[in-house]
Amino acid sequence: MIYPDSVVLVFAKAPVAGKVNTRLIDDIGVQAATKLQLDFIHHRLTMLAEANLCDVRLMCAPDPQHETFLLCKKQYPLTLHKQLGENLGARMFNGIADALQQYKYCIVIGTDAPALDAEKIKQAIEVLHNETEVVFVPAEDGGYVLVAMRQAYRFLFENISWGSAQVMQQSRDLLNKNNVSFKALACCWDVDELEDYQRYLKFIKP
């Protein structure tokens, strides 16, 4: 393990039919959208296991007892944790605050950005080690696909328009307002719409 002082939190929804990748269901159907979520989870966890950068916590929704998560625990070196909070911001903050009681550095990612590779995650950890307080990998659609920090900043997860194209800019504004140093790495794409899904299918082609 390269960074024993760091932890990656992987926020994941259980692949429950009709509850995941909902923006794609009209185009690809419930079955394909559900399978996509399962593939996302395994792609992400396989990458992290092979990279062996640091400890991994799988942040589970609705809870860690779903069969997919229990199988992941057997298959990958990770621990299971329930997402706690009424909205995405609260769940992220609570996960980070808890993790930073044990680790110096915390990296938060989801499962729907397949192009976010181990090298980019390693880069984020290195930037944190060089005294920057917060690191982002922005998404092409205006959000972000990674946030990493050495301290849990509650303000960074409140009053954010989650799911909108304003997320990254609102986050920058909040950090600037609170005089917290941050760095944004190169953008990365994620899968939200049909065009993204088609891009994903080309991306995973052998």
C-alpha positions in Angstrom: 0.0 0.0 0.0 1.4 3.3 -1.1 -0.5 5.7 1.2 -1.4 4.1 4.6 -2.3 7.6 5.9 -5.1 8.0 3.3 -8.5 6.5 2.5 -10.8 6.4 -0.5 -14.5 6.6 0.1 -16.5 5.1 -2.8 -20.1 6.3 -2.7 -22.3 3.7 -4.3 -26.0 3.0 -4.7 -27.1 -0.6 -4.6 -28.1 -1.8 -8.1 -31.9 -1.8 -7.4 -34.1 -1.9 -10.5 -35.7 1.5 -11.2 -33.6 3.3 -8.5 -30.2 3.7 -10.3 -29.1 5.6 -13.5 -32.7 6.9 -13.7 -31.9 9.5 -16.3 -30.9 6.6 -18.7 -33.9 4.4 -18.1 -36.1 5.9 -20.9 -33.3 5.3 -23.4 -31.8 2.0 -22.4 -34.4 0.4 -20.1 -34.5 -0.6 -16.5 -32.5 -3.8 -16.9 -29.6 -2.2 -18.7 -29.5 0.7 -16.3 -29.4 -1.7 -13.3 -26.7 -3.8 -14.9 -24.7 -0.6 -15.6 -24.7 0.2 -11.9 -23.4 -3.2 -11.0 -20.7 -2.9 -13.7 -19.7 0.6 -12.4 -19.2 -0.7 -8.9 -17.1 -3.6 -9.9 -15.0 -1.5 -12.4 -14.3 1.0 -9.7 -13.4 -1.5 -7.0 -11.3 -3.6 -9.3 -9.3 -0.6 -10.3 -8.7 0.4 -6.6 -7.7 -3.1 -5.6 -5.2 -3.4 -8.4 -3.7 0.1 -7.7 -3.4 -0.7 -3.9 -3.1 3.1 -3.2 -4.7 3.1 0.2 -7.5 1.7 2.3 -11.0 1.7 0.7 -14.4 2.3 2.4 -17.4 1.4 0.3 -20.1 3.9 1.3 -23.4 2.0 0.8 -26.9 3.2 0.0 -29.4 2.3 1.2 -27.4 0.1 3.5 -24.4 -2.4 3.6 -26.7 -5.4 3.8 -27.5 -5.5 0.1 -26.2 -8.7 -1.5 -24.1 -6.8 -4.0 -22.2 -5.0 -1.2 -21.8 -8.2 0.8 -20.3 -9.9 -2.2 -18.0 -6.9 -2.7 -16.7 -7.3 0.8 -15.7 -10.9 0.0 -14.2 -10.0 -3.3 -12.2 -6.8 -2.6 -10.0 -5.4 0.2 -12.5 -2.9 1.7 -14.8 -2.2 4.6 -18.6 -1.5 4.3 -20.2 1.6 5.7 -23.7 3.0 5.6 -24.2 6.4 4.0 -25.6 8.7 6.8 -27.5 12.0 6.0 -30.6 13.4 4.5 -29.0 14.6 1.2 -25.8 14.0 -0.8 -23.9 16.8 0.9 -24.7 15.6 4.4 -23.8 12.0 3.5 -20.4 13.1 2.0 -19.6 15.3 5.0 -20.5 12.7 7.5 -18.4 10.1 5.7 -15.4 12.4 5.4 -15.6 13.6 9.1 -15.7 10.0 10.3 -12.8 8.9 8.0 -10.6 11.8 9.1 -10.7 10.6 12.7 -8.6 7.7 11.5 -6.7 9.0 8.4 -4.9 12.2 7.5 -6.3 12.4 4.0 -9.7 11.5 2.6 -10.6 11.0 -1.1 -14.3 10.8 -2.1 -15.4 9.4 -5.5 -18.5 7.8 -6.9 -18.9 5.0 -9.4 -20.2 6.7 -12.5 -16.9 8.2 -13.8 -15.2 5.2 -15.4 -12.4 7.4 -16.9 -11.3 8.5 -13.4 -8.3 6.2 -13.1 -5.8 5.3 -10.4 -3.2 7.7 -11.7 -5.7 10.6 -11.2 -6.5 9.5 -7.7 -2.8 9.2 -6.9 -2.3 12.7 -8.3 -5.0 14.0 -5.9 -3.4 12.3 -2.9 0.0 13.8 -3.9 -1.4 17.3 -4.1 -2.9 16.9 -0.6 0.5 15.8 0.7 1.9 19.0 -0.6 -0.2 21.1 1.8 -3.1 22.0 -0.5 -6.3 21.7 1.6 -8.8 20.5 -1.0 -8.4 18.8 -4.4 -11.1 18.3 -7.1 -11.4 16.5 -10.3 -14.1 18.5 -12.1 -16.7 16.8 -14.3 -17.2 18.0 -17.8 -20.9 18.8 -16.9 -20.0 21.3 -14.2 -20.0 19.0 -11.2 -17.0 17.0 -9.8 -16.1 13.4 -9.8 -13.5 13.5 -7.0 -13.0 15.7 -3.9 -10.2 15.1 -1.5 -9.3 16.9 1.7 -7.3 16.8 4.9 -10.1 18.5 7.0 -13.8 18.1 6.9 -15.3 21.4 5.8 -19.0 21.4 6.6 -19.6 24.6 4.5 -18.4 22.8 1.4 -21.4 20.5 1.5 -24.2 22.9 2.4 -26.2 25.1 0.0 -24.9 23.3 -3.0 -27.2 22.6 -6.0 -26.3 18.9 -6.2 -26.8 17.4 -9.6 -26.6 20.7 -11.4 -24.0 22.3 -13.6 -23.2 24.8 -10.8 -21.7 22.4 -8.3 -18.1 23.0 -9.1 -18.4 26.8 -9.3 -20.4 26.9 -6.1 -17.7 24.9 -4.4 -14.9 27.1 -5.7 -16.8 30.2 -4.5 -17.3 28.7 -1.0 -13.6 27.8 -0.7 -12.5 31.2 -1.8 -14.9 32.9 0.6 -13.5 30.8 3.5 -9.8 31.3 2.4 -9.2 27.6 2.0 -6.6 26.6 -0.6 -7.6 24.2 -3.3 -6.6 22.8 -6.7 -8.6 21.5 -9.5 -7.0 18.8 -11.6 -7.9 18.0 -15.3 -11.6 17.4 -16.0 -13.1 14.0 -16.3 -16.4 12.8 -17.9 -19.1 10.9 -16.1 -22.2 9.0 -17.2 -25.5 10.8 -16.9 -27.1 10.9 -20.4 -27.5 8.6 -23.4 -24.5 10.3 -25.1 -22.4 9.5 -22.0 -23.5 5.9 -22.0 -22.5 5.5 -25.6 -19.1 7.0 -24.8 -18.8 4.5 -22.0 -19.6 1.6 -24.3 -16.7 2.6 -26.6 -14.5 3.2 -23.5 -14.8 -0.3 -22.2 -14.5 -2.0 -25.7 -11.5 -4.4 -25.7 
